[in-house]
Amino acid sequence: MKERIQWADYLKAFLIFCVVFGHIEVFAMNDYNGFFCRLQDSFCMPLFIFVSGMFAKKYVGFKDSVRYLWKKAVQLLVPFIVCGLTYTYIMHRPLTSLFWYENGDTHNGYWFVLVLFELFFIFSVCHFLMKKIITIHKWGGVIVFILVSALLKTADLCGWIPRTTWGVCLSFYRVSWYFPYFCLGYMYMNNERVRQFFCNQSVFTASLVLFTILFLLKNRYGIDNFPLNFILSAFGIVVLVCLFDSKSFSVPVTIRKGIGYIGTHTLEIYLLHYFFVPKDLPYLVSVIAPNGIKGANIVAEFLVCFGMAIPVIALSLLTASIIKKSKALALLYLGKNV
């Protein structure tokens, strides 16, 4: 078995905690958009996509590519349908809302696994169709992925893929948004110059400063547009990847093992945590921000959400371990062959 990249597991554990943290504010606090929720929203999902791209496999042969995509379909699309339908039924929503656009393009929270499969699919198709360009020139892959990213975003902005019908069903605007991050993650693992750029101390410092400035400007003036959000997320990715990749964490072994375990089971936590996140507890907002969001106590916000996120993650892991006792359930709900 290939040795795992420990720092990547730590980073994934941090990110899944951010996801649960943010969803507690969304579901338990009626879309309370606190400081930490806004902060993690500026980097969390783009970085999750980046990390997924780090471990994307490239196959030149048609059969190998098909097998790889089939494996990803089982891993992602099967639990998207089964977990999604189960959650949709429990929440008393129309079952069609998982696939269609009655509830926007969030797919009742499961948009991530759908979009992730689409990213793997587009990535594999690019590699297969343009393998000569990618393999002949060392920067061929970079050029191809930049062009495809630009094409996807152009298709979204120009309305070639309508956001009102099947474009929403496929979460196409999210695909066009996240594909560059996915490719960047792949290049980080497969291009030494890209990795050296990330780990450069000057790049880290500049990215940290610029991320802080842009984040403060966005929240101070309510700026919300594609260029700013894209650049803000890119700086956040550079900062956190450099931080996790280049640092050794001096924490007790037990804690490191616990964090690593969470990092190796992030997909399971993502799929199951929706069932355990508390819903509709507006009184928590009065605890955190009794005088409105501008006067919110960010320490109270962190402690309340942190205290709720830990048991949600623990329950998700416990449920996953129970599900994996059945091969059929593990395949349907977790996309795993145990």
Secondary structure, 3 states (H helix, E strand, C coil): CCCCCHHHHHHHHHHHHHHHHHHHHHHHCCCCCCHHHHHHHCCHHHHHHHHHHHCCCCCCCHHHHHHHHHHHHHHHHHHHHHHHHHHHHHCCCCHHHHCCCCCCCCHHHCHHHHHHHHHHHHHHHHHHHCHHHHHHCCCHHHHHHHHHHHHHHHHHHCCCCCCCCHHHHCCHHHHHHHHHHHHHHHHHHHCHHHHHHHCCHHHHHHHHHHHHHHHHHHHHHCCCCHHHHHHHHHHHHHHHHHHHHHCCCCCCHHHHHHHHHHHCCHHHHHHHHCCCCCCCCCHHHHHHCCCCHHHCCHHHHHHHHHHHHHHHHHHHHHHHHHHCCCHHHHHHHHCCCC
